[in-house]
Amino acid sequence: MEIDLTPRASHAPGKRYRDGFALPSYSDSARVAYALQGNGVVGIVLLEKEEKVLPVKKGDAIALPFGVITWWHNKEEAEFVVLFLGDTKTAHKQGEFTDFYLNGSNGIFTGFSTEFFGQAWDLEENVVETLIGKQSGKGIVKLGGANMPEPKKEHRDGMTLNCEETPLDVDIKGGGRVVVLNATNLPLVGEVGLGADLVRLDGSAMCSPGFSCDSALQVTYIVRGSGRVQVVGVDGKRVLETTVRAGNLFIVPRFFVVSKIADPEGLEWFSIITTPNPIFTHLAGSIGAWKALSPQVLEASFNVDSDTEKLFRSKRTSDAIFFPPPK
């Protein structure tokens, strides 16, 4: 069953070119931003706090709670591409982010009358008209040599985590590697209510079938490579079986079991999980849940003899989570 898993425009990564400037805005959803490509700058204003200006590079993950105002700037010639994933259960439109821009032709300021604008900011009407009249662009605009704030490396502390440089949580030779973002290594994740991980699966390796045992949803974006994915849900029905490639996105519902096998070139994905400290149960491998069941229970459950049960139990005694390809 092949289906199109390419995100719609509202979910697609945002591209920003040389002097591209994403105007200040806030979203109706808590989100995690992940830098897929290039380098840039982000300005972040947390609730009732001063602006932090961070340098952003490929592999950076940034947790963005409700009400946070952000702007993004690309100072370089190369593309600066940022992926936004989040939970839209409280969004205006289910399954979509709605951004509220402070500036621009579709910004908040342009919606108020000159009277309200002028009284709120104690400005003369001619100044108000100038401010509103200058806002011809919207969303992402190109700057004309504006002098923007310089990023500060110290502002990265506690605000972002580079998934390509931080110590690995799991590293299986010939299998795969994973970095998990949680409330411990990125405290803002707790406020956002989302966890995240970056997983790299080696060529032809497999990720053990498993599920989130704390009632969390998973939203997965394929960063690079390709492979096959299967998801099994209620009543043992296979609800998804398809090939995934870079740019694809899919959702794993609560308690559904998912597994992936990489193509020869490998498979890499970035996922968010709707809990800040996710817990997964793996069904196969040395830590698999089936290994914990008694032989008698397995024999009765599978309706097999003891020899077959022993063969089943004897496999995958040293592999966990990621399985290298068969030799």
Secondary structure, DSSP 8 states (H G I E B T S, - for coil): --------GGGS-EEE-TTEEEEEEEESS-EEEEEEESEEEEEEE-TTS-EEEEEEETTEEEEE-TT-EEEEE--SSS-EEEEEEE--TTSSSTT---EEESSSTTSHHHHS-HHHHHHHHT--HHHHHHHHHT----SEEE-SS-------GGGGTTTEEETTTS--SEEETTTEEEEEE-TTTSTHHHHHT-EEEEEEE-TT-EEEEEEETTS--EEEEEEEEEEEEEEE-GGG-EEEEEEEETT-EEEE-TT-EEEEEEEEEEEEEEEEESSSS--EEE-SBTT-HHHHS-HHHHHHHHT--HHHHHHHHHSSSS-BSEE----
